[in-house]
Amino acid sequence: MTELAVLLPLLAFLALAVGFGVVLRRAGRIVARTREVENFRSSVRELAARIDQSLEGAVGRIDAVRRQQLAADTIGATIEAATDAIERYADEARALHGPPAAQAIRDDLVAELERADRALKMVDHGATILAQVIRRGRELEAQTSIKRGYLNLVHAREAIIRHAARAAELDAKLEAAPAEPPATARAPRP
């Protein structure tokens, strides 16, 4: 009987200790997940703000060339600086880590930065042609290239802002995202 009187409080203490350990472990997971989500949110917010600031100047100068307020040969340094910045931002976006649900946001950011890079190359192509124009047929091609590049750059900038807003809405309570089946390639149109 005395053994039972000693054993019961020990078992109760052991059960409470195990329960307390389980609660602490789950609380630790929640804190870690919340910290991970908050780090991702702040990283995306800061990156999006720097991207927006960098592209704002480039978009303004490209628009001035598009409207023929600036000469096409004056935009080369702006395009080069913006292209360099976009490449650095894309590398930084690829290095972002967050919960599994944040992977889609990161991939979308990288895709939009690659779109902005292609847009800048298109503007550079048009500005180069416009600076060397001899015949009128090439001038139309140059203006079209600049306009399309400008519009793609504006749309990429807006999409980056939307993705940053998605990151800000990311919920820390999300469990690991289920693995998505790989996307199948579409058959080419006949």
C-alpha positions as CSV (number, residue, x, y, z in Angstrom):
1,M,0.0,0.0,0.0
2,T,2.8,2.4,0.8
3,E,4.4,1.6,-2.6
4,L,1.1,2.6,-4.3
5,A,1.0,5.8,-2.3
6,V,4.5,6.7,-3.5
7,L,3.9,5.4,-7.1
8,L,0.7,7.3,-7.8
9,P,2.1,10.8,-7.2
10,L,5.2,9.9,-9.3
11,L,3.0,8.8,-12.2
12,A,0.8,11.9,-11.9
13,F,4.0,14.1,-11.9
14,L,5.3,12.2,-14.9
15,A,2.0,12.6,-16.8
16,L,2.0,16.3,-16.1
17,A,5.6,16.6,-17.1
18,V,4.9,14.9,-20.4
19,G,1.8,17.0,-21.0
20,F,3.8,20.2,-20.2
21,G,6.5,19.1,-22.6
22,V,4.0,18.5,-25.4
23,V,2.5,21.9,-24.8
24,L,5.9,23.6,-24.8
25,R,7.0,21.8,-28.0
26,R,3.8,22.9,-29.8
27,A,4.2,26.5,-28.6
28,G,7.8,26.4,-29.8
29,R,6.7,25.4,-33.2
30,I,4.1,28.1,-33.4
31,V,6.7,30.7,-32.3
32,A,9.2,29.5,-34.9
33,R,6.6,29.5,-37.6
34,T,5.5,33.0,-36.7
35,R,9.1,34.2,-36.7
36,E,9.7,32.6,-40.1
37,V,6.6,34.2,-41.6
38,E,7.4,37.6,-40.1
39,N,11.0,37.4,-41.4
40,F,9.7,36.5,-44.9
41,R,7.1,39.4,-44.8
42,S,9.6,42.0,-43.8
43,S,12.2,40.8,-46.3
44,V,9.6,40.9,-49.1
45,R,8.3,44.3,-48.0
46,E,11.8,45.8,-47.9
47,L,12.8,44.2,-51.3
48,A,9.6,45.4,-52.9
49,A,10.1,48.9,-51.7
50,R,13.7,49.0,-53.1
51,I,12.5,47.5,-56.4
52,D,9.8,50.1,-56.6
53,Q,12.2,52.9,-55.9
54,S,14.7,51.6,-58.5
55,L,12.1,51.1,-61.2
56,E,10.3,54.4,-60.5
57,G,13.2,56.5,-62.0
58,A,13.7,54.1,-64.9
59,V,10.0,54.1,-65.8
60,G,10.0,57.9,-65.7
61,R,13.0,58.3,-68.0
62,I,11.7,55.6,-70.4
63,D,8.3,57.3,-70.5
64,A,10.1,60.6,-71.4
65,V,11.9,58.8,-74.3
66,R,8.7,57.2,-75.4
67,R,7.0,60.6,-75.5
68,Q,10.0,62.1,-77.3
69,Q,10.8,64.5,-74.4
70,L,14.3,63.0,-74.1
71,A,16.7,61.7,-76.7
72,A,17.0,58.0,-77.0
73,D,20.7,58.0,-76.7
74,T,20.5,59.5,-73.2
75,I,18.8,56.6,-71.6
76,G,21.6,54.0,-71.9
77,A,23.0,54.6,-68.4
78,T,19.6,54.4,-66.8
79,I,18.8,51.1,-68.5
80,E,22.2,49.7,-67.5
81,A,21.7,50.7,-63.9
82,A,18.2,49.4,-63.7
83,T,19.2,46.1,-65.4
84,D,22.0,45.6,-62.9
85,A,19.7,46.4,-60.0
86,I,17.0,44.0,-61.3
87,E,19.6,41.2,-61.5
88,R,20.7,41.8,-57.9
89,Y,17.1,41.9,-56.7
90,A,16.3,38.7,-58.5
91,D,19.2,37.0,-56.8
92,E,18.0,38.3,-53.5
93,A,14.5,37.1,-54.2
94,R,15.7,33.7,-55.0
95,A,17.5,33.6,-51.6
96,L,14.3,34.4,-49.7
97,H,13.3,31.6,-47.3
98,G,9.9,31.2,-45.7
99,P,7.2,28.7,-45.0
100,P,6.1,26.4,-47.8
101,A,3.2,28.6,-48.5
102,A,5.6,31.5,-49.2
103,Q,7.4,29.6,-52.0
104,A,4.8,30.6,-54.6
105,I,5.1,34.3,-53.6
106,R,8.9,34.0,-53.9
107,D,8.7,32.3,-57.3
108,D,6.2,35.0,-58.6
109,L,8.6,37.7,-57.4
110,V,11.4,36.2,-59.3
111,A,9.3,35.7,-62.4
112,E,8.2,39.4,-62.4
113,L,11.8,40.5,-61.9
114,E,12.8,38.4,-64.9
115,R,9.9,40.0,-66.8
116,A,11.3,43.5,-65.8
117,D,14.7,42.4,-67.1
118,R,13.3,41.4,-70.5
119,A,11.3,44.7,-70.6
120,L,14.5,46.7,-70.0
121,K,16.3,44.7,-72.8
122,M,13.4,45.5,-75.1
123,V,13.6,49.2,-74.3
124,D,17.4,49.1,-74.8
125,H,16.8,47.5,-78.2
126,G,14.4,50.2,-79.2
127,A,16.5,53.0,-77.9
128,T,19.5,51.7,-79.8
129,I,17.5,51.6,-83.0
130,L,16.0,55.0,-82.4
131,A,19.5,56.5,-81.8
132,Q,20.8,55.1,-85.1
133,V,17.6,55.6,-87.2
134,I,18.3,56.3,-90.8
135,R,15.1,55.0,-92.4
136,R,11.6,55.6,-91.2
137,G,10.6,51.9,-91.1
138,R,13.1,51.2,-88.3
139,E,11.8,54.2,-86.3
140,L,8.4,52.6,-86.0
141,E,10.0,49.4,-84.8
142,A,12.0,51.3,-82.2
143,Q,9.0,53.2,-80.9
144,T,7.0,49.9,-80.7
145,S,9.9,48.2,-78.8
146,I,10.2,51.1,-76.3
147,K,6.5,51.3,-75.8
148,R,6.1,47.5,-75.2
149,G,9.1,47.4,-72.9
150,Y,7.8,50.4,-71.0
151,L,4.4,48.8,-70.5
152,N,5.9,45.5,-69.5
153,L,8.1,47.3,-67.0
154,V,5.0,49.1,-65.5
155,H,3.1,45.9,-65.3
156,A,6.0,44.0,-63.7
157,R,6.3,46.8,-61.1
158,E,2.6,46.6,-60.3
159,A,2.7,42.8,-60.0
160,I,5.6,43.0,-57.6
161,I,3.6,45.4,-55.4
162,R,0.7,42.8,-55.5
163,H,3.0,40.0,-54.5
164,A,4.3,42.0,-51.6
165,A,0.7,42.5,-50.5
166,R,0.2,38.8,-50.7
167,A,3.3,38.3,-48.5
168,A,1.9,40.7,-46.0
169,E,-1.3,38.7,-45.8
170,L,0.5,35.4,-45.3
171,D,-0.9,33.6,-42.3
172,A,1.5,32.2,-39.7
173,K,-1.0,29.6,-38.8
174,L,-0.7,27.8,-42.1
175,E,0.5,24.3,-42.0
176,A,3.0,23.0,-44.5
177,A,1.6,23.3,-48.0
178,P,0.8,20.0,-49.7
179,A,3.0,19.1,-52.5
180,E,1.5,20.3,-55.8
181,P,1.6,17.9,-58.8
182,P,4.1,19.1,-61.4
183,A,2.6,21.3,-64.1
184,T,2.2,19.5,-67.4
185,A,3.4,21.1,-70.5
186,R,0.7,22.3,-72.9
187,A,0.8,20.9,-76.4
188,P,1.7,23.5,-79.0
189,R,-1.2,24.9,-81.0
190,P,-1.5,23.5,-84.5
